[in-house]
């Protein structure tokens, strides 16, 4: 017979139970995490607890919660044990910070009676660690501090720009009882949010100035960032682009704001697109533009001013949720801060009923043709497959509403440029944080949030193997995710950078020993297969996408650099 400590309350009136009930009533459906010795204080099944999703690593838990939050539009929760659990989680939190995702990260801490950061076993100053990579980081010291901390965390995480928050809870506080008087006190101490202010004279002036600049423009280009997606402005922007005949590009994070086939969709921007498409793509898009309208612009999404500063000088209008935080790097002619959707509607209400002519549609068509020509190059022979051909096969086999997750590596830029989408949240990557290993945990979050949609991961061998331990999580949860591992046993982008900077490469820095990824998948309870050609990939992908089984398809990869000179504009 197993005994339990009498010091740990089993009542639902504990801080642990209150925490779980609070999260459930805030709409949290899942908690992704890894538990340590705080298990003596919390079982994660107290009361109306959200479903706990056990992962093999805290980074996996954090990214899965991040992506669930992105897709659902509501905060999601990850949990980590104290010490190394928090440091493992911190990379995922940093990604959520740079990707503007409302992740609620909760971590255990050593008991208040014993916790001395840097001295106590497994005790670090987790609040100090998390403060620079969160919008709010706090450690509660008593039951009375729980609700104010939770309400502050949810409020801050969901205020634009969105971002992660962190709450540290000592184990003895988690285990402590909540008396009725304490609960009443918590409820009366809850926070009241300030009322939103109305439109100011400055806002009205900026709207008029932006509309005036657009009315005088001959060839504007709209660049869409993820804040526009979060604001629900995608359909409005699609209508504006087609009504006014303005071509539009998106960042990785905003891919899908215009469908790939939309007549005004120029595509997704990448600093590597000149080399990938083997044409001066950035010049083609921006050289003749006289006005750049940045809608939901975020510097972290890797769309740099140097990319649009091609050709003649341009007027720049920025529409964001807050005043330009990158003012030290570029200053727009007009900087509109507020509700992105409302701002774009107010601007074009004053622009009037004009059209900017056929240039936009011709530009969009030419870029669509450039992508098609690169993808349609024959690649049917046995042996390594190009990244663009692999993505073309995925496009042909996936359902229209499939979610494509891209891990991080050189292939990610191919995936962003060539993946065909019809709507927002059909292409997901870490545009801001860009951490290796993002793909698999992101797919877990996506599939749990959208269980009836196909979820496909595109990963390189380097990034995938940095987090391949959670293949077991796919098998245990029976998540029908398809993973395409593009394997060249090397870091392809780093090899390119070496050659650009030094005229040669250093294999010790970029080359790995071969790994049997299909065998690894089988060993973890998933289905693992290898393919030898583009045709073989199509056949195996078709089977995987209809099997509803977690499946890994290993694809031999080769990069078609098109000559290093095509990439000469890359930052090094």
ZIZI-V428592 format. One record per run of one state. SS is the DSSP state (2 for helix, 1 for strand, 0 for the rest). FROM is the first residue (numbers start at 0). TO is the last residue. If there is no record, write none. Layout:
ss=SS from=FROM to=TO
ss=SS from=FROM to=TO
This chain:
ss=0 from=0 to=12
ss=1 from=13 to=13
ss=2 from=14 to=24
ss=0 from=25 to=28
ss=1 from=29 to=32
ss=0 from=33 to=35
ss=2 from=36 to=39
ss=0 from=40 to=49
ss=1 from=50 to=53
ss=0 from=54 to=56
ss=2 from=57 to=71
ss=0 from=72 to=74
ss=1 from=75 to=79
ss=0 from=80 to=82
ss=2 from=83 to=97
ss=0 from=98 to=101
ss=1 from=102 to=108
ss=0 from=109 to=124
ss=2 from=125 to=130
ss=0 from=131 to=134
ss=1 from=135 to=139
ss=0 from=140 to=141
ss=2 from=142 to=156
ss=0 from=157 to=163
ss=1 from=164 to=169
ss=2 from=170 to=174
ss=0 from=175 to=175
ss=1 from=176 to=176
ss=0 from=177 to=178
ss=2 from=179 to=187
ss=0 from=188 to=199
ss=2 from=200 to=215
ss=0 from=216 to=218
ss=1 from=219 to=223
ss=0 from=224 to=224
ss=2 from=225 to=229
ss=0 from=230 to=232
ss=2 from=233 to=243
ss=0 from=244 to=245
ss=1 from=246 to=249
ss=0 from=250 to=263
ss=1 from=264 to=267
ss=0 from=268 to=271
ss=2 from=272 to=276
ss=0 from=277 to=279
ss=2 from=280 to=285
ss=0 from=286 to=289
ss=1 from=290 to=294
ss=0 from=295 to=297
ss=2 from=298 to=300
ss=0 from=301 to=303
ss=2 from=304 to=307
ss=0 from=308 to=313
ss=1 from=314 to=319
ss=0 from=320 to=332
ss=1 from=333 to=336
ss=0 from=337 to=338
ss=2 from=339 to=350
ss=0 from=351 to=357
ss=2 from=358 to=374
ss=0 from=375 to=383
ss=1 from=384 to=385
ss=2 from=386 to=396
ss=0 from=397 to=401
ss=1 from=402 to=405
ss=0 from=406 to=408
ss=2 from=409 to=417
ss=0 from=418 to=425
ss=1 from=426 to=427
ss=0 from=428 to=436
ss=2 from=437 to=448
ss=0 from=449 to=453
ss=1 from=454 to=459
ss=2 from=460 to=464
ss=0 from=465 to=466
ss=2 from=467 to=476
ss=0 from=477 to=479
ss=1 from=480 to=486
ss=0 from=487 to=488
ss=1 from=489 to=489
ss=0 from=490 to=490
ss=2 from=491 to=501
ss=0 from=502 to=505
ss=2 from=506 to=509
ss=1 from=510 to=510
ss=0 from=511 to=515
ss=2 from=516 to=522
ss=0 from=523 to=525
ss=1 from=526 to=530
ss=0 from=531 to=532
ss=2 from=533 to=546
ss=0 from=547 to=549
ss=1 from=550 to=557
ss=0 from=558 to=562
ss=2 from=563 to=566
ss=0 from=567 to=571
